[in-house]
Amino acid sequence: MGYPPGEEIVPLSKAITTAPIDSHTYLADIPLDHCYLKTAHGGLLVSIVLAAVQQHFASTLIARDQPGTFSVDTFFLRPAEAGKATVVIKDVKPGANFSTVHFALVQDGLEKVVGYAM
């Protein structure tokens, strides 16, 4: 089973791209190419969330000079499917050296993946 001639799988670098909606909300588009049937792979979802968290640290929390994400706790509440999703980030503890944020990947008003990143 392969792709028809002329069609290619969406590259991972594009599949995990997030776009800011506001200072704490990011839009993602989960491609069907990176799903099993309609269900997105967990690794893809974590990559999307981490891309949004990194973007948040580099924009909203830029004054904190967060060096990068080094700890992530992720909980998969329900399956996420191909299509539009939002990542909502809440600043839990903006710190002098490290900041802690809560994230939620949401589809159709339901939290699919939640967790904390530092």
N, C-alpha and C positions, 0 to 999 in steps of 0.2 A: 504494500500500500504506500503510495507516494503522492506527491503533488503533481497535478497535470503540468505538462510543459508550459513554461512561461510564468508559472505561479510559484512564489517562494513564501516560506514561513516568515512571519514578522520577527525581526531580530529582537533578542532579549533586551538590548539597550533601548529599543523603541517601545517594547511591550511594558516596560516598567516606568515610562515617562509619566510625570505628574505635572499638572498645571495649576497654579494658584487661583483660587476663586476669591479668597480674601486672606487675611493674615493667618488664619488658623484652619482653613479648609482648602483641600487640593482635589482636583478632578483627575481620575484615572480611567482608562479604557482597557478592560481586560480582553485581550484578543482570543478568539476561539482557537487559534493555532496553538496556544499554550494551555489547553484544557483537555481533560479526559472526558469525551463526549461534551457535556455542557459545563462540567464542574472544573473550576480553576485549581491548578496544583498549589499546594500550600507554600512551596518555595517561591513561586511567582508572587503570591499574595504578600509574603514577608518582604520580598524585594521591592514591591510597589510601596508598601508602608515605609520601608527604610528610605526609599527615594524621597518620599514626602517629608519624613523627619529630617533628612539631611537638608532639604530645601528650606524647611522651617528654621533650622539652626543657622543657615546661611543668610536668611532674610530677617525674619521676625526677631530672632535672638542673636543677631549678629554682634551686638554690643557685648554679649557674654563670651565671645571668642571660643565657642565650643570646638574642641579639636576634632571631633568626629564621634560617631556612635560606637560605643564599646560594650554596651550591655543591652540586651533586648529580651523581654519576657513576652511571649505571644500566646494567645489563647484563641483557638478556633471554635467559635460558637455554633456556626452552621455553614453549610457549603455556600461558596460564592460562585457565581456563574459568569460566563462571558458577557461583556457589556459594560455600561457606564457604572462607575463607583466613585464614592467620595471618601477621602481620608480626612477625618476631623481630629485635630490635635489640640490638647489642652495643656497649658504650661502648669505642671504640678509644683515644681520647685526650681525656679531659675536660680542657679548658683553662681558663685564667683569663678569656680573652676569647671564644674559640670552641672548641667541642667537635666532635670527629669521631666519627661513629657508623657502624657497618656495619649494613645491613639486608638481610633476606631475606624475600620473600613466598613462603610455602610452601602448597602444596595437596597433599593425599594423601601427605605425607611427602617431597615433592620440591620443591626450590627452583626457583621459576619465574622470579623476578626478584631480582637481588642488586645491591648497590652500596654507595656511601659517601655520606654527607651531612655537611655542615659548616655 
